[in-house]
Amino acid sequence: MISLTILFAIGIGLGFVVLTLVADRTYLFFKNRKKPDREFSNAIPGDITSLISEEKLLELLGLYQKEWSEVIEVQMHFNDLIIKFRASTLTVLAALFGGSIALLRLSPGDVSIELIYGVPLLFWATAFLIDFFYYHRLLLGAVEQAKKFDKNPLLKRYGLCGLSQCVSKHVHPTLSNILLFLYYFVPIVGGLVLLGLSH
């Protein structure tokens, strides 16, 4: 019984990961079919130092620095939202598993096994979908917006910005997706195994 429960939990988790990867790749395929005219919605012009005075250049650099700071603040805000969302959903998942185990021990024959397994699975799958397709994409979009500052030759010339590209080199979006899958895979498999062991 224990090995069957573990196989069931791993199968559910892997199936969920495969379905999500297929959905993600399909989304990216259709999203990338239409190429925009410009890479960024409000792209920074290239090196214009020869076209404007030094005073205007300093003013322009100050405006770019201010916008960059605001974009970084948005990144931090989205990151904070993600951390709060994940912490609260993990707490709810633990409570659901705890309640399910308590129900199984208090009234072993009176409780529907489908309900005991289904409620935490449904909750966790919903949390994953909201996180992966909404919160995670908000953060990736904010990082992508900040890269316009990192790639600009004018800002590079003065040694400004560069944070987003540096972070992206160390934590590639593919790695962040893998870690996100692990974050959602390990607790659900662990909880399902505990449920299986409790009855």
BELKAFEN-V180363 format. One record per helix or strand of 2 or more residues. SS is the DSSP state (hx for helix, st for strand). FROM is the first residue (numbers start at 0). TO is the last residue. If there is no record, write none. Layout:
ss:from:to
SS:FROM:TO
SS:FROM:TO
This chain:
ss:from:to
hx:1:32
hx:53:105
hx:112:150
hx:152:156
hx:162:169
hx:172:197
